[in-house]
Amino acid sequence: QVQLVESGGGLVQAGGSLRLSCAASGRAWSVMGWFRQAPGKAREFLGSIKWSGGTTYTDSAKGRFTISRDNAKNTVYLQMNTLKPEDTAVYYCAARDTVFDPAYKWWGQGTQVTVSS
């Protein structure tokens, strides 16, 4: 079991930045992903990072969002720059058990990000 706790959300003006954190505890994870869900919309995958450090991003996240990790703290970060009102959503981190299993088995509770225009 992996326990995940997100933090760092809040209210920010358009054009601003936020850094979200995802603190993991419990057993080891292989891949950590970031997702978001806006009101009335489906959950959207943003990108992921392997324990080894390799990252992937969707087109919507590429260029403005950066995922990093601190293995010593067992924490993954989502740096978000040049935020737009359409980035308003609940942001979640989720962990995969192995790189071979695409399912995200463990999820955090989410953190709200609100971008004002």
C-alpha positions as CSV (number, residue, x, y, z in Angstrom):
1,Q,0.0,0.0,0.0
2,V,1.2,3.5,-0.8
3,Q,-0.3,6.5,1.0
4,L,-0.2,9.8,-1.0
5,V,-0.8,13.3,0.4
6,E,-1.0,16.3,-1.9
7,S,-0.4,19.8,-0.8
8,G,0.4,23.2,-2.2
9,G,-2.9,24.1,-3.9
10,G,-4.6,27.4,-3.5
11,L,-5.8,30.5,-5.2
12,V,-3.5,32.2,-7.7
13,Q,-4.0,34.9,-10.3
14,A,-3.6,34.1,-13.9
15,G,0.0,34.2,-15.0
16,G,1.1,33.0,-11.6
17,S,2.8,29.8,-10.4
18,L,2.2,27.1,-7.9
19,R,4.2,24.1,-6.9
20,L,2.2,21.0,-5.8
21,S,3.7,18.3,-3.6
22,C,2.8,14.7,-3.3
23,A,4.3,13.0,-0.3
24,A,4.4,9.2,-0.5
25,S,4.7,6.7,2.3
26,G,4.4,3.0,2.6
27,R,5.8,0.6,0.0
28,A,7.9,1.6,-3.0
29,W,6.3,3.0,-6.1
30,S,7.6,2.9,-9.7
31,V,5.8,5.6,-11.5
32,M,3.9,8.7,-10.1
33,G,1.4,10.5,-12.2
34,W,-0.3,13.8,-11.9
35,F,-4.0,14.2,-12.9
36,R,-6.6,16.9,-12.6
37,Q,-10.3,17.1,-12.7
38,A,-12.2,20.3,-13.4
39,P,-15.9,20.6,-12.5
40,G,-18.1,18.8,-14.9
41,K,-15.1,17.4,-16.8
42,A,-13.4,14.0,-17.0
43,R,-10.2,13.4,-15.2
44,E,-7.2,14.5,-17.2
45,F,-3.7,12.9,-17.1
46,L,-1.0,15.5,-17.1
47,G,2.2,13.6,-16.9
48,S,4.3,11.2,-14.9
49,I,7.7,10.5,-13.5
50,K,9.5,7.3,-12.8
51,W,11.4,6.6,-9.6
52,S,14.5,6.7,-11.8
53,G,13.6,10.2,-13.0
54,G,12.3,9.9,-16.5
55,T,9.3,12.0,-17.2
56,T,6.4,12.1,-19.7
57,Y,3.9,14.9,-20.4
58,T,0.8,15.3,-22.3
59,D,0.6,18.1,-24.8
60,S,-1.6,20.2,-22.5
61,A,1.0,20.1,-19.8
62,K,4.2,20.3,-21.9
63,G,6.0,23.6,-21.6
64,R,4.2,25.0,-18.6
65,F,4.2,22.1,-16.1
66,T,7.3,20.3,-14.8
67,I,7.3,17.1,-12.7
68,S,10.2,16.3,-10.5
69,R,11.0,14.1,-7.5
70,D,13.1,14.1,-4.4
71,N,13.7,10.4,-3.6
72,A,15.2,11.2,-0.2
73,K,11.9,12.8,0.8
74,N,9.8,10.3,-1.2
75,T,8.0,13.4,-2.6
76,V,7.0,14.3,-6.2
77,Y,6.4,17.8,-7.3
78,L,4.3,19.5,-10.0
79,Q,5.6,22.9,-10.8
80,M,2.9,24.9,-12.7
81,N,3.8,28.2,-14.4
82,T,1.9,30.8,-16.4
83,L,-1.3,29.5,-14.9
84,K,-4.6,30.1,-16.7
85,P,-8.2,30.1,-15.4
86,E,-8.8,26.9,-17.3
87,D,-6.2,25.2,-15.1
88,T,-8.7,25.5,-12.2
89,A,-9.3,21.9,-11.0
90,V,-8.6,19.4,-8.3
91,Y,-5.1,18.0,-8.8
92,Y,-4.3,14.5,-7.8
93,C,-1.2,12.4,-7.7
94,A,-1.4,8.7,-8.2
95,A,1.2,5.9,-8.0
96,R,1.8,2.8,-10.1
97,D,3.1,-0.4,-8.6
98,T,5.4,-1.4,-11.5
99,V,6.4,0.1,-14.8
100,F,4.8,-2.9,-16.5
101,D,1.4,-2.4,-15.0
102,P,-0.3,0.8,-16.4
103,A,-2.9,1.0,-13.7
104,Y,-2.6,3.7,-11.1
105,K,-3.4,1.8,-7.9
106,W,-3.0,4.4,-5.2
107,W,-4.4,7.9,-5.2
108,G,-4.1,11.0,-3.1
109,Q,-7.1,13.0,-1.8
110,G,-6.5,15.9,-4.2
111,T,-5.7,19.5,-3.8
112,Q,-7.7,22.4,-5.2
113,V,-6.1,24.9,-7.5
114,T,-8.1,27.9,-8.5
115,V,-6.8,30.4,-11.0
116,S,-8.5,33.8,-11.1
117,S,-8.6,35.9,-14.2
